[in-house]
Amino acid sequence: MQIHCLPPLLHNRPEQIAPAVERLAASLLAAGRRVAIAYADCGTYGALDAVCERLGVERLAGLHCYDVLAGAERMRGLLEQEPGTYVLTDFLVRSFRRTVVRELGLDRHPELGQDYFGHYRRVVWLAQRRSDELEAEARSVARLLGLPLEVLDTGLGGLERGLERLASPPRAASRACEGSRSSGSAACYGRQ
């Protein structure tokens, strides 16, 4: 198995995710590779599903990585309980100052912080690999936003199960496609 990464900052411009995935996946398929997409929808509003259908590949299930890590039901419950929830992953905890503060220009214009984050009421960190260092950084992010922090230990089980499903041989994995937007092995998998 080979992993081909796309820039994480694409999440700041979700309209660019599907075209970037399509370019990479199409080139790998043209080289005779089997392709699986390790993205949830990630704010593409179905554009990524359209790419998957066009190319005959499958992606991780879920609206976003939070569904992959914590489970869709659990995330739905958290957001119903408090719609003003800002969610962090381990990656976002580690990169917050670069991927959020710098990218949104808050390092140059901190006065915009209230415009961006004023409607949030709490921060929930979906801790995949909790450590004292990461917890301190998550608390720092919450302080920066002026919000209370809640920690939900998710581990990596949801991601591992999703990746195992994507990496399964087509015959065994085609059953996992049933009930998804793309059904049947031809719509879920690229060439062998």
Secondary structure in CASP SS format (residue, H / E / C, confidence):
PFRMAT SS
TARGET T0000
AUTHOR 0000-0000-0000
METHOD secondary structure of the structure
MODEL  1
M C 1.00
Q C 1.00
I C 1.00
H C 1.00
C C 1.00
L C 1.00
P C 1.00
P H 1.00
L H 1.00
L H 1.00
H H 1.00
N H 1.00
R C 1.00
P H 1.00
E H 1.00
Q H 1.00
I H 1.00
A H 1.00
P H 1.00
A H 1.00
V H 1.00
E H 1.00
R H 1.00
L H 1.00
A H 1.00
A H 1.00
S H 1.00
L H 1.00
L H 1.00
A H 1.00
A C 1.00
G C 1.00
R C 1.00
R C 1.00
V C 1.00
A E 1.00
I E 1.00
A C 1.00
Y C 1.00
A C 1.00
D C 1.00
C C 1.00
G C 1.00
T C 1.00
Y C 1.00
G C 1.00
A H 1.00
L H 1.00
D H 1.00
A H 1.00
V H 1.00
C H 1.00
E H 1.00
R H 1.00
L H 1.00
G C 1.00
V C 1.00
E E 1.00
R E 1.00
L C 1.00
A C 1.00
G C 1.00
L C 1.00
H C 1.00
C H 1.00
Y H 1.00
D H 1.00
V H 1.00
L H 1.00
A H 1.00
G C 1.00
A H 1.00
E H 1.00
R H 1.00
M H 1.00
R H 1.00
G H 1.00
L H 1.00
L H 1.00
E H 1.00
Q H 1.00
E C 1.00
P C 1.00
G C 1.00
T E 1.00
Y E 1.00
V E 1.00
L E 1.00
T E 1.00
D H 1.00
F H 1.00
L H 1.00
V H 1.00
R H 1.00
S H 1.00
F H 1.00
R H 1.00
R H 1.00
T H 1.00
V H 1.00
V H 1.00
R H 1.00
E C 1.00
L C 1.00
G C 1.00
L C 1.00
D C 1.00
R C 1.00
H C 1.00
P H 1.00
E H 1.00
L H 1.00
G H 1.00
Q H 1.00
D H 1.00
Y H 1.00
F H 1.00
G C 1.00
H C 1.00
Y C 1.00
R C 1.00
R E 1.00
V E 1.00
V E 1.00
W E 1.00
L E 1.00
A E 1.00
Q C 1.00
R C 1.00
R C 1.00
S C 1.00
D H 1.00
E H 1.00
L H 1.00
E H 1.00
A H 1.00
E H 1.00
A H 1.00
R H 1.00
S H 1.00
V H 1.00
A H 1.00
R H 1.00
L H 1.00
L H 1.00
G C 1.00
L C 1.00
P C 1.00
L E 1.00
E E 1.00
V E 1.00
L E 1.00
D E 1.00
T C 1.00
G C 1.00
L C 1.00
G H 1.00
G H 1.00
L H 1.00
E H 1.00
R H 1.00
G H 1.00
L H 1.00
E H 1.00
R H 1.00
L H 1.00
A H 1.00
S C 1.00
P C 1.00
P H 1.00
R H 1.00
A H 1.00
A H 1.00
S H 1.00
R H 1.00
A H 1.00
C H 1.00
E C 1.00
G C 1.00
S C 1.00
R C 1.00
S C 1.00
S C 1.00
G C 1.00
S H 1.00
A H 1.00
A H 1.00
C H 1.00
Y C 1.00
G C 1.00
R C 1.00
Q C 1.00
END
